[in-house]
Amino acid sequence: MNGFNETTDRLLSVIASEASFRRPVTAAIDITTIPYYGEVEGMPMVSGTKDRDGRAFKFATLSIIGQNIPLVLAVEPVRESSEWDENPSNQIHRTVRRLVRRAKEHVDIEMVLCDAEFDSKHVFQTLSNLNVDYLIPTRVNAPEKEAIERMNDDGQEVAVEKSSVHLKNGSHSMRFLYVPAKNSDGTSVFATNVNVGPAEAKSLSRRYSSRWQIESEYKSIKHEFLAKTSSKDYRVRLFYFVFGALLHNIWRMTDFLLKAEVGGIEDGVFDRPPVLTAGETTELVSSALLPYG
């Protein structure tokens, strides 16, 4: 982990003078899984999956997204309580704290986007304590359903509900945004500590769509850069995943520098396909580590 942290700092120093690298950054936090098919006894780092039938190693990451170079800034092992072991329940807000603190050693963070898996008052307060804005989809329970019904009765498309979080480790004011769902006729609900009203709620919620980049990032790491192994040793699994994330960062950084050298960086450049493929990056790194001849 220390090696990954030092290398990330070196990579970012290469673009320190690039005006097109926007600061502060928008970041995304999520958890990805690597399937595990062996016996689970004596395997404390193997967790259950959402379908309850699968087994997997889990890794949490914080990545730069939005109109910037998609880079993994921090990786954190995840150990969750499963039916077959006596692990303590995973306190996800502590994982979030470690990820953000490590990432803030490299860049200033403006906003953090999290998956609904991080819908927790403890996560909200942790991010507020770290002085970053957050935007997180929330579960639609009875109170949210009642609010949506009132919106429908009043013919409202957007609503903002003020609220607050009060925990032992602090308190802060926050808001629930009720906005049209992107892929359906329903309503999506987001939690945020950004001071917005109904007029700005839609615009702010649209920023969440950039979180898809982290899913694309996971796909690249797993299919292009993750070494295959049958090892049951979590240290090996963690090393392979971290090294895969590092290769991904080298790929995206090199692609950024190539684009800057050839034609300059324009708005939307990060939505265009890379000019350097992941396979070409792997060959270049391999030739540097193991020179031919």
N, C-alpha and C positions, 0 to 999 in steps of 0.2 A: 504493500500500500504506500509506503514511503517513496519507493522508486517511481510508482505511478504519479504520485503527487509532484515529485521533483521534475519528472519528464513533462508533465502538463504545464508546469510553470515555464519550462524552457520553450515549449511550443508556443505558448501565448506571448512570450517575450519577442518572438520573431515578428509578430504582427502588432507590436505595441505602438508603432508609428502609423499604422494603417488607419486613415480616417474613416474608411468604409466599415471598419469593425465597430459597431455601435455599442456605446456604453451609457448607462448601465444596461445589463442584459436581462432578457426574459429567460427564465429557466423552467424546466419540466422535471418533476420527480415521478418515478414509477418503479414497479417491481417486475422483473422478468424471471422466467423459470427455465431450468434445464432438466428435462425428464430424467427420472431415475427408475430403473426396473429391478433392482436387486432386493435383497432382504432388508427390512428397515430396522431390525433389532440391532441396537448398538450404533445407530446412525442418527445422532442428535441433530445434525444439520439438514436432514431430509424432512421436508414438510409436505403436508397434504395440499392438493390443488382445489380450485373452486368447485370442480365437479365431485369432490370427495372421494373419487375412486383412484385418482392419479397420485403419483409421488414425484417430487422434484426438489432440486437444489434451487434456492432463490437468491437473487441479487437485486438490491435497490441501487438506482443511479440518479444522479442529477446531471442534466444536460442543458447546454445552451440551445435555444430554439428561436423561432421567429425570423426576422430579417437579419440573420447573422450566420456565421459558420456553425453548423451543427457539431458540437464537440461534447464529449463526456468529461465532466469536470470532477466527478467524485463517484466512487463505488463503495457500497456498504454491504457486508454479508447480512443475510436475514435468517434468523432462526425462529420458527413459529411453533407453538404448541400443537401437537397432533394427537390423534386418538391412541396411538400406540406408544407414546412416551410420556415423560413427566416434565417436559420442558415448561418453563414459565410462559405465560401468555406474552406474545410479542407486543411491546409498547411502541407502536409505530412512530409516535411523536419523537422518541429519542433517536430513532433512525433518521428522521427528518432533520433534527437538530445537528447531528453529526455531519450529514451531507451538506447542509447549507453553510455550516461553519467552515468546512473544508473548502467549499467552492468559493467562499468569500475571501479566502486567502489569495485567490487568483484574480477575481473580478468583482465589481460592484453589481449587486443584483437588484433590479427594480421590482420584478414580479415573479412569483412562483405559481405554476399551474400544476395541479395534482389530479390524479385519477380519483374516482368516487371511493376507491378503497381507503383514501385518506380523509374521508368525511368524519371528522372527530373534533370536538371542542379543544382537546389537548393539542392537536395539530394546529388548529387556528391560533391558539394562544402562543404556541412555540414560534410560529412564523411571525406573529406580531412582536414577540420579545426580541426576535432577530432583526427587527426593523425592515421587513420586506412586505410588500403587498402580496395578497394571495387571491386566487380565483379557483374554487373547488366545487364541482357538482355535488349536490346533496341528495340523500334519499328522500323520496316522496312518501312521507308517513301521513297520519291523520291530520295534523295541523296544516301541512302543506296542501293536502287535498281540499281542506275547507277553504283555504285561501284561493286556490284555483277555481273552486266553485263560485266564490264571491266575485272573482274576476269575470267569469263567464256570465254571471247574472247582470253585472254592471257593464258588460261589453268592453272590458279592458283587455288589451293585448299584452301590455307590460305593466308590472307593478314592482315596487321596492318596499320591503318591510324592514324597518330598523330593529336592531336587536343588540345584545351585548353578551360577552363571555365573561364569566367570573369563576376563576379557579384558584387554587392555592398558589400557583406560580404567576399570577397576574390577572389582569382584566383589560378588556378593550371593547370599544364599540364596533359593530360590524353590521352588515346588511345581507338580506336574502333577496336575490334578483329573480323575478319570475318573467321569463322571456319565451317567445315562440321556439319550440324545438326545431332543430335544424333539419332532421330527417323524418319528421312526422307532423301531424296536425296538433299534437299535444303541447304541453308547456314544460320547459326545463327550469330547474331551480339551481341557482349557484349561491355559494357563500363567499363573501369578500369583505375585506376591511377597507376597501376604497370608498371614499365619500362620494357616492353618485346618486342621482335621482332617476326617475323614470325616463327622462329624455336621453340620459347617457347609458342606461342599463344595456340596451341592445348592442351598442358599439363596444362596450367593455366585454360583454359575453362572447362577441365574435372573436376576441383574442384567443379564446380557448381552442378554436379550431386548429391553431398552429401546433397544438400538442401532438398531432398525428406524427410529427417528425420523429418523436422518440420511438414510436412503433417501427418506423422505417429504419431507424438506427439499430434497434434490436435485431431486426431481420438481417441487416448487413453484417453485424457482429457474428451472429450465429451461423449464417450460411457462407460467409466469405472469409472470416478471420478466426473463427473458433476451432482450435485443434481438437481432433477426436481422441477420446480416451475412455476406457472402461474403469478407470480408477475409482475406488470408493472413498479415497482420501479427500476430504473437503478442501484441504490446503491446495491440492493439485487442481481441483475444479475451480477454486477461486483464482489461482494463478492464471489458468488458461483463459478465464473470462476477462480478467483485468488486462492480460496481454492482448486479447482480441479487441478490447476497447481502445487500447493504446494504438494498435494498428489502424483501427477505424479513424482515430484522431489524426494520425499521420497522413492517411489517405485524404481526409477532408481538408486538412491544412495545406497539403501539397496542391490539391485541386484549386483551392482559393488563390494560392500564390501564382499558379499558372494562369488563371483567368485575369488576375491583376496585371501580370506581365504582358499578356498578349493583347488584351483590349480594355483593360480597366474594369472596375467593378461598378455595375449599374444596379439600380433598384430592381429587385426580382431575380438577381443573378443566382440566388440560392435555391430558387424554384426550378432552375434549368438543370438538365442532366450533367453530371460531372464529365469533364473532358478527359480525366484520367480514371481508368476503371479500377475496381478493387483488386482484380487479378494482376494488373500491371504493377500496382503498389506492392503487392505481396512479393512479386518477382524482384522488384527493386530492393526491398528490404532484405530479402533472402540473399541476393548477390552481395549486399554490403556486409551481412553477418558471416556468410560463407563464400568468400571470393572464389571464382572459378580459377582453376589451375593451381 
